[in-house]
Amino acid sequence: MSHALPPAPELWRAARADAVADRLTPAAHWYFQNEWLTLDPAQQPSLPIWLAAPDCLARVQLDPAARRFAVGNEPSEPFSLVPALDSNPTFINEATLAYLARQPVRVRATRHNPTWQLRTIWPSNWRLDAQAPLLPSWPSLLPIGEAGAQRDFHCHALWRRAASGAEAGRWAIGFMLNGAQGDDDEAHGGHFALTLGRYREDGDIADWLVANFYNPDVVSEKGILPALVPMDNYLADLNSGQQHYRPSWLVCCVLSDADIASALYRQLIDTLHRLYDHRLHYQHTDNNCTGLSMDALRAIGLTVPLRGPSSRLLAPLLYVSTLLREHSVAEARKASRYLLSEQTRLMPWQAFEACVDYTLALLTGARQAVTPTEASFCRQTQAVYGLHFPQLPSARPWGREPARSIFDYQSRVPKKRRDWKIIPVPPRELPIALRYGNG
């Protein structure tokens, strides 16, 4: 098997998309023009890994009161924060900076002499702990309610190979679940993503890659672009970072070989290329972040079981009731389609729960490996860890765990859609000439 893997983070070279346009597909360049990114030298054309800022500084200690920071023992320097987007202010306040100043952080930033403008602030204790205690029941990893969003970061082991811990690990793949926002009725379902990265003995996960599937045909109110992004950007970007809106959870598997991570990397690259040039269309009911992620996982031979639709019986009834209530055929069709969609391709909670149950069943022998990838996974996995990431304090409302089902989702929102709290997003149309088959 070919070991196509992302370049080691220490080899990443930040560049503006316009400077490397000849290395990108026309569609990818159109989406990332003026953005900071790095490329995989082994690919041609290359998929952008979105860095968002050109410089990365570790061992940074913030002084929020003086708006200065110091790197190690170096003299302190002034800093500012990247401006909040007009479409969705970040609500970062003094409580946010005070929380981040409790320990050293890692930042992604841009130098504007004499000031650094910070784009990402990543707490240094957000990392794997190879000696983490074993959690007897993995669902207890996810605390319920707004109080759960405020719990401190913690790492637990969910499974360990008897003969060794994670010391034989080389790579890791993982399942990321992001919670429900407290201020957006369209976000109660949360978000789901796959991760992969190099296992490091110090537990650092900041440079692990996250496949953030998102609708490219709208302008995100948070500035999100669908892309492979480093974990620190995905969770802690001051505008789009998940932890500024809700709590998150990661279950990751430490592997002794690169084969599975390699196959997943290639599959994620292919999915994003097809999303950019519109061979693949993002849809909330059939091809959302969860569906695209689960398709990639199953395509490499990790056959997470399907759970079926939410309810075939209730779909026609929901169609009629929605039509009568909303007076919209389009809304009625969409509502019924949600009930007919495969749950592990629709709901982030269902996908996350199914992935973790499947993983632990394979490793404990409760489930038989039926594909070569599953057999390799059982041989190579050294340990499984569960991580809880708290929502960062700010002026924004607290989030919570995502809705477990369509019915749970409906219980959280007003009955009439016109009463929902939503953040409108304008369309972003890829030029026809850049779409697949029209060049």
C-alpha positions as CSV (number, residue, x, y, z in Angstrom):
1,M,0.0,0.0,0.0
2,S,1.3,3.5,-0.9
3,H,2.1,5.6,2.1
4,A,0.7,8.9,0.9
5,L,0.7,11.0,4.1
6,P,0.7,14.7,4.9
7,P,4.0,16.4,5.4
8,A,5.4,16.5,8.9
9,P,4.3,19.8,10.6
10,E,8.0,20.8,11.1
11,L,8.2,20.9,7.3
12,W,5.1,23.0,6.7
13,R,5.8,26.2,4.8
14,A,3.1,28.8,4.9
15,A,2.4,30.5,1.6
16,R,-0.4,32.7,0.2
17,A,-2.6,30.8,-2.2
18,D,-1.8,33.2,-5.1
19,A,1.9,32.4,-4.7
20,V,1.3,28.7,-5.3
21,A,-1.6,28.9,-7.7
22,D,0.2,26.6,-10.1
23,R,0.1,23.9,-7.5
24,L,-3.6,24.1,-6.9
25,T,-6.7,23.1,-8.9
26,P,-8.4,26.2,-10.3
27,A,-11.4,25.6,-8.0
28,A,-9.3,25.2,-4.9
29,H,-7.4,28.4,-5.8
30,W,-10.7,30.3,-6.2
31,Y,-11.8,29.4,-2.7
32,F,-8.5,30.0,-1.0
33,Q,-7.3,33.1,-2.8
34,N,-5.5,35.4,-0.3
35,E,-5.5,32.7,2.4
36,W,-2.4,31.3,4.2
37,L,-1.9,27.6,3.5
38,T,0.6,24.9,3.2
39,L,0.9,22.2,0.5
40,D,1.9,18.6,0.3
41,P,5.0,18.4,-1.9
42,A,4.1,14.8,-2.8
43,Q,0.8,15.9,-4.5
44,Q,0.3,17.5,-7.9
45,P,-2.2,19.2,-7.9
46,S,-1.9,19.7,-4.2
47,L,-4.8,20.0,-1.7
48,P,-4.4,23.1,0.5
49,I,-3.9,22.6,4.3
50,W,-5.5,25.8,5.6
51,L,-3.2,27.5,8.1
52,A,-5.0,30.8,8.3
53,A,-1.9,32.6,9.5
54,P,1.8,32.4,8.5
55,D,3.6,32.1,11.9
56,C,3.3,29.6,14.7
57,L,4.8,30.3,18.1
58,A,4.9,27.8,21.0
59,R,5.5,28.3,24.8
60,V,3.7,31.7,24.7
61,Q,2.6,33.3,28.0
62,L,-0.1,35.9,27.6
63,D,-0.4,39.0,29.7
64,P,-4.0,40.1,28.9
65,A,-3.9,43.2,31.0
66,A,-0.9,44.7,29.2
67,R,-1.8,43.1,25.9
68,R,1.7,41.6,25.6
69,F,3.1,38.1,25.4
70,A,6.4,36.4,25.9
71,V,7.9,33.4,24.2
72,G,9.9,31.4,26.7
73,N,12.5,33.7,28.3
74,E,12.4,36.2,25.4
75,P,11.4,39.9,26.0
76,S,7.6,40.4,25.9
77,E,6.0,41.9,22.8
78,P,2.7,43.6,22.1
79,F,-0.2,41.7,20.6
80,S,-3.6,42.4,19.2
81,L,-6.4,40.0,18.2
82,V,-7.6,39.3,14.7
83,P,-10.7,41.5,14.1
84,A,-14.1,39.8,14.7
85,L,-16.1,39.3,11.6
86,D,-19.0,41.6,11.1
87,S,-21.3,38.7,10.3
88,N,-20.6,36.9,13.6
89,P,-18.7,38.7,16.3
90,T,-16.6,36.3,18.4
91,F,-17.7,37.7,21.8
92,I,-14.2,37.2,23.1
93,N,-13.8,39.2,26.3
94,E,-11.6,39.5,29.3
95,A,-12.8,36.2,30.7
96,T,-11.6,34.5,27.5
97,L,-8.1,36.0,27.7
98,A,-7.9,35.4,31.5
99,Y,-8.7,31.7,30.9
100,L,-6.1,31.4,28.1
101,A,-3.5,33.1,30.3
102,R,-3.6,30.5,33.0
103,Q,-0.9,28.4,31.2
104,P,1.4,28.6,28.3
105,V,-0.3,28.6,24.9
106,R,0.6,28.1,21.3
107,V,-0.5,30.8,18.8
108,R,-0.8,31.2,15.0
109,A,-0.3,34.8,14.2
110,T,0.9,37.5,11.7
111,R,3.6,39.9,12.4
112,H,2.7,43.6,12.0
113,N,5.7,45.4,13.4
114,P,5.8,46.1,16.2
115,T,2.7,44.1,17.1
116,W,1.7,40.5,16.6
117,Q,-1.9,39.9,15.5
118,L,-3.1,36.6,17.0
119,R,-5.4,34.4,15.0
120,T,-5.4,31.1,17.0
121,I,-4.7,30.6,20.7
122,W,-4.3,26.9,21.8
123,P,-4.0,25.9,25.5
124,S,-0.9,23.8,26.0
125,N,-2.7,21.2,28.2
126,W,-5.0,20.2,25.4
127,R,-3.1,17.0,24.7
128,L,-3.1,13.2,25.0
129,D,-1.9,11.7,28.3
130,A,-0.5,8.2,27.8
131,Q,-1.0,7.6,31.5
132,A,-4.6,8.7,31.6
133,P,-6.9,6.7,33.8
134,L,-9.2,4.1,32.2
135,L,-12.8,5.2,31.8
136,P,-15.0,2.2,32.6
137,S,-17.9,3.4,30.4
138,W,-17.1,5.7,27.4
139,P,-20.5,7.6,27.3
140,S,-19.6,9.2,30.6
141,L,-16.9,11.1,28.6
142,L,-19.8,13.4,27.4
143,P,-21.2,15.5,30.2
144,I,-24.8,16.6,29.6
145,G,-26.1,20.2,29.6
146,E,-24.5,23.6,29.7
147,A,-22.7,22.7,32.9
148,G,-20.9,20.0,30.9
149,A,-19.6,22.7,28.5
150,Q,-17.9,24.4,31.4
151,R,-16.0,21.3,32.7
152,D,-12.2,21.5,32.5
153,F,-10.4,19.7,29.7
154,H,-9.7,16.0,30.5
155,C,-8.3,12.9,28.8
156,H,-9.2,9.3,29.6
157,A,-8.1,6.0,28.2
158,L,-11.0,4.0,26.7
159,W,-8.9,0.9,25.8
160,R,-5.3,-0.2,26.0
161,R,-3.5,-3.2,24.6
162,A,-2.5,-5.4,27.5
163,A,1.1,-5.7,26.5
164,S,1.8,-2.0,26.0
165,G,0.4,1.4,26.1
166,A,0.7,3.9,23.3
167,E,4.5,3.8,23.2
168,A,4.5,1.8,20.0
169,G,2.3,4.4,18.3
170,R,3.2,6.2,15.1
171,W,-0.1,7.6,13.8
172,A,-3.5,8.3,15.1
173,I,-7.0,8.6,13.6
174,G,-10.0,10.0,15.4
175,F,-13.6,10.9,15.5
176,M,-14.5,14.5,16.5
177,L,-17.9,15.5,17.8
178,N,-18.7,19.2,18.4
179,G,-21.7,20.2,20.5
180,A,-24.8,22.3,20.1
181,Q,-24.4,26.1,20.1
182,G,-26.4,28.1,22.5
183,D,-27.3,30.9,20.2
184,D,-28.2,29.3,16.8
185,D,-31.2,27.0,16.3
186,E,-29.7,25.6,13.2
187,A,-26.7,24.3,15.2
188,H,-28.3,22.0,17.7
189,G,-27.2,18.9,15.8
190,G,-23.5,19.8,16.3
191,H,-20.7,18.9,13.9
192,F,-18.7,15.8,13.1
193,A,-15.3,15.4,11.6
194,L,-12.4,12.9,11.1
195,T,-8.9,13.5,12.3
196,L,-5.5,12.1,11.6
197,G,-2.0,12.9,12.7
198,R,1.4,11.8,14.0
199,Y,1.5,10.4,17.5
200,R,4.0,12.3,19.7
201,E,5.3,11.1,23.0
202,D,4.5,14.4,24.7
203,G,0.9,14.0,23.6
204,D,0.8,17.1,21.4
205,I,-2.1,17.0,19.0
206,A,-2.2,20.7,17.9
207,D,-0.9,19.8,14.4
208,W,-3.2,16.8,13.8
209,L,-5.4,17.4,10.7
210,V,-9.1,17.7,10.8
211,A,-11.3,17.2,7.7
212,N,-13.7,20.1,8.2
213,F,-16.4,19.4,5.6
214,Y,-18.6,22.5,5.1
215,N,-20.9,23.9,2.4
216,P,-18.6,25.7,0.0
217,D,-21.6,27.4,-1.7
218,V,-22.3,29.8,1.2
219,V,-20.2,32.4,2.9
220,S,-19.8,31.2,6.4
221,E,-20.7,33.7,9.1
222,K,-17.6,32.4,11.0
223,G,-15.2,32.5,8.0
224,I,-15.1,28.7,7.6
225,L,-13.8,27.2,4.5
226,P,-14.1,23.4,3.8
227,A,-10.6,22.1,4.2
228,L,-8.0,20.1,6.0
229,V,-7.0,22.3,8.9
230,P,-4.7,21.8,11.9
231,M,-6.4,20.9,15.1
232,D,-5.4,24.1,16.8
233,N,-7.2,26.1,14.1
234,Y,-10.2,23.9,14.0
235,L,-10.8,24.2,17.8
236,A,-9.2,27.5,18.7
237,D,-9.3,30.0,15.8
238,L,-10.7,33.2,17.3
239,N,-13.4,33.5,14.6
240,S,-14.2,30.0,13.5
241,G,-12.8,27.8,16.3
242,Q,-15.3,25.3,17.7
243,Q,-14.4,25.9,21.3
244,H,-15.6,29.5,21.1
245,Y,-19.1,28.3,20.5
246,R,-19.6,24.9,22.1
247,P,-17.9,21.9,23.8
248,S,-16.2,19.2,21.8
249,W,-15.1,15.5,22.2
250,L,-12.4,13.5,20.4
251,V,-12.0,9.7,20.5
252,C,-8.7,8.8,18.9
253,C,-7.0,5.5,18.1
254,V,-3.2,5.3,18.3
255,L,-1.8,3.0,15.6
256,S,1.6,1.3,15.2
257,D,1.6,1.7,11.4
258,A,0.7,4.3,8.8
259,D,-1.4,2.2,6.5
260,I,-4.8,3.1,7.8
261,A,-4.0,6.8,8.3
262,S,-2.6,6.8,4.7
263,A,-5.7,5.4,3.2
264,L,-7.9,7.8,5.2
265,Y,-5.7,10.8,4.1
266,R,-6.1,9.8,0.4
267,Q,-9.8,9.4,0.8
268,L,-10.3,12.8,2.5
269,I,-8.2,14.5,-0.2
270,D,-10.3,13.0,-2.9
271,T,-13.5,14.0,-1.2
272,L,-12.4,17.7,-0.8
273,H,-11.2,17.9,-4.4
274,R,-14.6,16.7,-5.6
275,L,-16.3,19.1,-3.2
276,Y,-14.3,22.0,-4.6
277,D,-15.0,21.4,-8.3
278,H,-18.6,20.3,-7.6
279,R,-18.4,16.7,-8.7
280,L,-19.8,16.3,-5.2
281,H,-22.5,18.6,-3.8
282,Y,-22.8,19.4,-0.1
283,Q,-26.4,18.9,1.1
284,H,-27.7,19.1,4.7
285,T,-29.8,15.9,4.4
286,D,-27.6,13.7,2.3
287,N,-24.1,15.0,2.1
288,N,-23.4,17.1,5.2
289,C,-20.3,17.0,7.4
290,T,-21.4,13.7,8.9
291,G,-22.3,11.9,5.7
292,L,-19.1,12.9,3.9
293,S,-17.0,11.8,6.8
294,M,-18.7,8.5,7.3
295,D,-18.5,7.8,3.5
296,A,-14.7,8.3,3.7
297,L,-14.4,6.0,6.7
298,R,-16.4,3.3,5.1
299,A,-14.6,3.6,1.8
300,I,-11.3,2.6,3.4
301,G,-12.8,-0.6,4.9
302,L,-13.8,0.6,8.4
303,T,-17.4,-0.6,8.0
304,V,-19.2,1.2,10.8
305,P,-22.7,-0.3,11.0
306,L,-25.7,1.6,9.5
307,R,-28.5,2.5,11.9
308,G,-31.2,3.1,9.3
309,P,-33.6,6.1,9.0
310,S,-35.1,7.9,11.9
311,S,-38.7,6.9,10.9
312,R,-40.1,5.8,7.5
313,L,-43.6,5.7,9.1
314,L,-43.5,9.3,10.3
315,A,-42.0,10.8,7.2
316,P,-45.3,11.3,5.3
317,L,-47.0,12.7,8.4
318,L,-44.2,15.2,8.9
319,Y,-44.4,16.2,5.3
320,V,-48.1,17.0,5.6
321,S,-47.8,18.8,9.0
322,T,-44.8,20.9,7.8
323,L,-46.7,21.8,4.6
324,L,-49.7,23.0,6.6
325,R,-47.6,24.8,9.1
326,E,-45.0,26.5,6.9
327,H,-47.0,26.6,3.6
328,S,-43.8,25.5,1.7
329,V,-43.4,22.4,-0.4
330,A,-39.6,22.8,-0.2
331,E,-39.6,22.9,3.6
332,A,-42.0,19.9,3.8
333,R,-39.8,17.8,1.5
334,K,-36.7,18.7,3.5
335,A,-38.4,17.9,6.8
336,S,-39.5,14.4,5.6
337,R,-36.1,13.8,4.0
338,Y,-34.5,14.2,7.4
339,L,-36.5,11.3,8.8
340,L,-35.6,9.1,5.8
341,S,-31.9,9.7,5.9
342,E,-29.5,7.2,7.3
343,Q,-28.9,8.4,10.9
344,T,-25.1,7.8,10.9
345,R,-24.8,10.0,7.7
346,L,-27.1,12.7,9.1
347,M,-26.7,13.2,12.9
348,P,-23.2,13.9,14.4
349,W,-24.1,12.2,17.7
350,Q,-25.3,9.1,15.9
351,A,-22.1,8.9,13.8
352,F,-19.8,9.5,16.8
353,E,-21.6,6.9,19.0
354,A,-21.6,4.4,16.2
355,C,-17.9,4.9,15.5
356,V,-16.9,4.5,19.1
357,D,-19.1,1.5,19.8
358,Y,-17.7,-0.1,16.6
359,T,-14.1,0.6,17.4
360,L,-14.3,-0.8,20.9
361,A,-16.3,-3.8,19.7
362,L,-13.5,-4.7,17.2
363,L,-10.7,-4.3,19.7
364,T,-12.4,-6.3,22.5
365,G,-13.5,-9.1,20.2
366,A,-17.2,-8.4,20.5
367,R,-17.2,-7.8,16.7
368,Q,-15.5,-9.8,14.1
369,A,-13.2,-8.1,11.6
370,V,-14.6,-8.7,8.1
371,T,-12.3,-6.5,5.9
372,P,-8.5,-6.4,5.6
373,T,-8.6,-2.8,7.0
374,E,-10.5,-4.0,10.1
375,A,-8.0,-6.8,10.6
376,S,-5.1,-4.4,10.3
377,F,-6.9,-2.0,12.7
378,C,-7.2,-4.7,15.3
379,R,-3.5,-5.6,15.0
380,Q,-2.1,-2.0,14.9
381,T,-4.2,-0.2,17.5
382,Q,-2.2,0.3,20.7
383,A,-4.7,2.5,22.7
384,V,-7.9,4.5,22.4
385,Y,-8.3,7.8,24.2
386,G,-11.3,10.1,24.8
387,L,-10.8,13.8,25.2
388,H,-13.3,16.4,26.4
389,F,-12.6,20.0,25.3
390,P,-14.5,22.7,27.2
391,Q,-16.2,25.7,25.6
392,L,-14.0,28.8,26.2
393,P,-15.6,31.4,28.4
394,S,-16.8,34.6,26.7
395,A,-19.9,36.8,26.4
396,R,-21.4,34.1,24.1
397,P,-24.1,31.7,25.6
398,W,-23.0,28.3,26.7
399,G,-23.5,25.3,24.4
400,R,-24.1,21.7,25.3
401,E,-24.0,18.2,23.9
402,P,-25.6,17.9,20.4
403,A,-29.0,16.6,19.8
404,R,-29.0,12.8,19.7
405,S,-31.8,12.4,17.2
406,I,-34.2,14.3,14.9
407,F,-36.8,14.1,17.7
408,D,-34.4,15.5,20.2
409,Y,-33.5,18.3,17.8
410,Q,-37.2,19.2,17.3
411,S,-37.7,19.3,21.1
412,R,-35.0,22.1,21.3
413,V,-36.4,24.5,18.7
414,P,-39.5,26.6,18.3
415,K,-42.3,24.8,16.4
416,K,-42.4,27.4,13.6
417,R,-39.3,27.9,11.7
418,R,-39.8,31.6,11.4
419,D,-39.3,31.8,15.2
420,W,-35.9,30.1,15.0
421,K,-32.8,32.0,16.0
422,I,-30.6,31.7,12.8
423,I,-27.7,33.6,11.3
424,P,-28.3,34.1,7.6
425,V,-25.5,33.3,5.2
426,P,-25.2,34.7,1.7
427,P,-24.5,32.4,-1.3
428,R,-21.0,31.9,-2.8
429,E,-21.2,30.5,-6.3
430,L,-18.2,28.9,-7.9
431,P,-17.9,30.2,-11.5
432,I,-19.3,27.7,-14.0
433,A,-16.0,27.6,-15.9
434,L,-14.3,26.2,-12.7
435,R,-16.8,23.4,-12.2
436,Y,-15.9,19.9,-13.2
437,G,-16.6,19.2,-16.9
438,N,-16.9,22.9,-17.8
439,G,-13.3,24.0,-17.9
